[in-house]
Amino acid sequence: MSIRPEILEAIKNTQLPEDRTFGKALLPVICAATFDGVSWSDLEVKLDTEHPVSGGSIAVQYGQSIFEGMKAYRVTAEVPQVFRPYDHAKRFNRSADRMCMPPVPEGLFVEAVKLISSLYRDLIPQEHNSSLYVRPALFGDDYSLVIMPSEHYSFTVHVAPTLPFAPGMKSVLIERQDTRAAIGGTGGVKAAGNYAASFKSIMRARKLGCATSLWLDPIENRTIEELSLMNFFAVINGKLHTPELKDSFLPGLTRRSVMVLAAHHGIETVEVPIDVNVLLKQIEAGDCTEAFSTGTAAVVSPVRSFKEADGTEIVISDEVGPVATKLREHLVGIQEGTHEDMFGWMQPVATE
């Protein structure tokens, strides 16, 4: 691929922002391709400012937009490694299908992810628990107010180096007022509007000293679905419990990876409905000894306590539990190259 000299110069001269907390340090060069209603263009490397999005586009007006969240690592290996890119490509296209968008060829998707990771390889943090966050996105860019799917689309890949993520204990708000998604809706895919729908609840949670919100099912408002943008796990009577998948919340790739690792360590995983009120009683009785969430950003993030809107708090533990510790250490070890990748999850990025 021929990349314009000024783009290579922009990459070379990139100064990292001081604030590199998760997702904030977006870098100025992206990979992009466009769909003209018939076929995809070749991949292009360009400045983000060269790829404008109109306020009159279908993406902005009607929310026809999807994304993925993934990471590239360079902690122990000289060549950057991307975590499960082909699985992310498959989930990306499942989201595209639900939102009436053309699929992005898997080869194009993975090539873009690897290319931008390669171009910014010298800016991938090498500290433990750090990475290059990679954000592929697809959005309708017809300049139109017609309530129909766009005919033209943009596929872009942005990146943002992230500083080490501290897996500290967190408190979460049990969200009993709002619902984020509906049965038969778009909760099971990474549609952009799903996440804006969670903002109000997250702001309420922060006012109570909570990190985020625990979402319940949209029908009875009783069984646990997900924890903000992450999947939920609890250790109950020695077994690892996680909500059975429904189309109202996302089937996370980190969730799937954690379940594989749990089986590898002889930890039985049970996929069942988890009634939040029953869970609170199990915590008080000592039957539930751990809870944690899983996702791309934090990998495995332990839950200290659950809070109600009136401030009532039910504490599980002030210490990270042994199951969360074991699974996190193993998964992060695979991602960072300190553990054998026996599952073939890591894909090297060509640097030539």
Solvent accessible surface area in square Angstrom, and as a share of the most:
residue,aa,sasa,rsa
1,M,127,0.57
2,S,113,0.73
3,I,33,0.17
4,R,89,0.32
5,P,106,0.66
6,E,93,0.42
7,I,0,0.00
8,L,84,0.42
9,E,88,0.40
10,A,28,0.22
11,I,21,0.10
12,K,163,0.69
13,N,82,0.42
14,T,20,0.12
15,Q,154,0.68
16,L,56,0.28
17,P,52,0.33
18,E,174,0.78
19,D,68,0.35
20,R,57,0.21
21,T,77,0.45
22,F,83,0.35
23,G,29,0.28
24,K,135,0.57
25,A,0,0.00
26,L,101,0.50
27,L,4,0.02
28,P,59,0.37
29,V,0,0.00
30,I,0,0.00
31,C,0,0.00
32,A,2,0.02
33,A,3,0.02
34,T,61,0.36
35,F,30,0.12
36,D,83,0.43
37,G,38,0.37
38,V,129,0.74
39,S,60,0.39
40,W,47,0.16
41,S,50,0.32
42,D,129,0.67
43,L,14,0.07
44,E,79,0.36
45,V,7,0.04
46,K,25,0.10
47,L,51,0.25
48,D,54,0.28
49,T,122,0.71
50,E,69,0.31
51,H,22,0.10
52,P,114,0.72
53,V,72,0.41
54,S,47,0.30
55,G,49,0.47
56,G,16,0.15
57,S,1,0.01
58,I,5,0.02
59,A,13,0.10
60,V,85,0.49
61,Q,84,0.37
62,Y,95,0.36
63,G,28,0.27
64,Q,12,0.05
65,S,21,0.14
66,I,0,0.00
67,F,26,0.11
68,E,0,0.00
69,G,4,0.04
70,M,1,0.00
71,K,17,0.07
72,A,0,0.00
73,Y,10,0.04
74,R,24,0.09
75,V,31,0.18
76,T,78,0.45
77,A,35,0.27
78,E,126,0.56
79,V,56,0.32
80,P,0,0.00
81,Q,40,0.18
82,V,0,0.00
83,F,10,0.04
84,R,22,0.08
85,P,1,0.01
86,Y,94,0.36
87,D,37,0.19
88,H,4,0.02
89,A,0,0.00
90,K,115,0.49
91,R,18,0.07
92,F,0,0.00
93,N,31,0.16
94,R,104,0.38
95,S,0,0.00
96,A,1,0.00
97,D,114,0.59
98,R,110,0.40
99,M,35,0.16
100,C,84,0.50
101,M,12,0.05
102,P,19,0.12
103,P,89,0.56
104,V,0,0.00
105,P,67,0.42
106,E,61,0.28
107,G,50,0.48
108,L,23,0.12
109,F,1,0.00
110,V,5,0.03
111,E,84,0.38
112,A,0,0.00
113,V,0,0.00
114,K,46,0.19
115,L,37,0.18
116,I,0,0.00
117,S,0,0.00
118,S,11,0.07
119,L,31,0.16
120,Y,1,0.00
121,R,79,0.29
122,D,110,0.57
123,L,38,0.19
124,I,5,0.02
125,P,11,0.07
126,Q,95,0.42
127,E,83,0.37
128,H,114,0.51
129,N,34,0.17
130,S,1,0.01
131,S,2,0.01
132,L,0,0.00
133,Y,16,0.06
134,V,0,0.00
135,R,76,0.28
136,P,0,0.00
137,A,18,0.14
138,L,0,0.00
139,F,21,0.09
140,G,0,0.00
141,D,48,0.25
142,D,26,0.14
143,Y,183,0.70
144,S,32,0.20
145,L,119,0.59
146,V,94,0.54
147,I,142,0.72
148,M,126,0.56
149,P,56,0.35
150,S,7,0.05
151,E,114,0.51
152,H,80,0.36
153,Y,5,0.02
154,S,2,0.01
155,F,0,0.00
156,T,3,0.02
157,V,0,0.00
158,H,33,0.15
159,V,1,0.00
160,A,1,0.00
161,P,0,0.00
162,T,8,0.05
163,L,63,0.31
164,P,63,0.40
165,F,74,0.31
166,A,85,0.66
167,P,44,0.27
168,G,45,0.43
169,M,55,0.25
170,K,27,0.12
171,S,15,0.10
172,V,0,0.00
173,L,4,0.02
174,I,2,0.01
175,E,3,0.01
176,R,87,0.32
177,Q,127,0.56
178,D,39,0.20
179,T,65,0.38
180,R,22,0.08
181,A,19,0.15
182,A,56,0.44
183,I,81,0.41
184,G,48,0.46
185,G,24,0.23
186,T,36,0.21
187,G,1,0.01
188,G,6,0.06
189,V,8,0.04
190,K,18,0.08
191,A,3,0.02
192,A,39,0.30
193,G,45,0.43
194,N,10,0.05
195,Y,25,0.09
196,A,58,0.45
197,A,53,0.41
198,S,0,0.00
199,F,123,0.51
200,K,134,0.57
201,S,0,0.00
202,I,22,0.11
203,M,103,0.46
204,R,61,0.22
205,A,0,0.00
206,R,136,0.50
207,K,177,0.75
208,L,54,0.27
209,G,60,0.58
210,C,4,0.03
211,A,40,0.31
212,T,9,0.05
213,S,0,0.00
214,L,0,0.00
215,W,6,0.02
216,L,6,0.03
217,D,8,0.04
218,P,33,0.21
219,I,133,0.68
220,E,106,0.47
221,N,48,0.25
222,R,90,0.33
223,T,15,0.09
224,I,4,0.02
225,E,8,0.03
226,E,7,0.03
227,L,0,0.00
228,S,6,0.04
229,L,92,0.46
230,M,34,0.15
231,N,7,0.04
232,F,0,0.00
233,F,0,0.00
234,A,0,0.00
235,V,9,0.05
236,I,9,0.04
237,N,108,0.55
238,G,62,0.60
239,K,84,0.35
240,L,0,0.00
241,H,29,0.13
242,T,0,0.00
243,P,5,0.03
244,E,74,0.33
245,L,80,0.40
246,K,76,0.32
247,D,75,0.39
248,S,1,0.01
249,F,2,0.01
250,L,13,0.06
251,P,30,0.19
252,G,11,0.10
253,L,5,0.02
254,T,10,0.06
255,R,11,0.04
256,R,107,0.39
257,S,0,0.00
258,V,0,0.00
259,M,38,0.17
260,V,54,0.31
261,L,0,0.00
262,A,0,0.00
263,A,74,0.57
264,H,93,0.42
265,H,67,0.30
266,G,70,0.67
267,I,27,0.14
268,E,96,0.43
269,T,38,0.22
270,V,36,0.20
271,E,81,0.36
272,V,49,0.28
273,P,83,0.52
274,I,10,0.05
275,D,27,0.14
276,V,0,0.00
277,N,64,0.33
278,V,77,0.44
279,L,0,0.00
280,L,19,0.10
281,K,141,0.60
282,Q,44,0.19
283,I,15,0.08
284,E,129,0.58
285,A,73,0.57
286,G,46,0.44
287,D,56,0.29
288,C,4,0.03
289,T,78,0.45
290,E,11,0.05
291,A,3,0.02
292,F,0,0.00
293,S,0,0.00
294,T,2,0.01
295,G,12,0.11
296,T,38,0.22
297,A,28,0.22
298,A,5,0.04
299,V,9,0.05
300,V,1,0.01
301,S,8,0.05
302,P,5,0.03
303,V,2,0.01
304,R,74,0.27
305,S,0,0.00
306,F,0,0.00
307,K,35,0.15
308,E,32,0.15
309,A,84,0.65
310,D,118,0.61
311,G,36,0.35
312,T,69,0.40
313,E,69,0.31
314,I,20,0.10
315,V,61,0.35
316,I,26,0.13
317,S,36,0.23
318,D,89,0.46
319,E,128,0.57
320,V,64,0.37
321,G,12,0.12
322,P,105,0.66
323,V,24,0.14
324,A,3,0.03
325,T,49,0.29
326,K,93,0.39
327,L,0,0.00
328,R,26,0.10
329,E,106,0.47
330,H,16,0.07
331,L,0,0.00
332,V,10,0.05
333,G,3,0.03
334,I,2,0.01
335,Q,10,0.04
336,E,9,0.04
337,G,48,0.46
338,T,88,0.51
339,H,82,0.37
340,E,129,0.58
341,D,45,0.23
342,M,87,0.39
343,F,66,0.28
344,G,48,0.47
345,W,18,0.06
346,M,20,0.09
347,Q,51,0.23
348,P,74,0.46
349,V,2,0.01
350,A,79,0.61
351,T,40,0.23
352,E,204,0.91
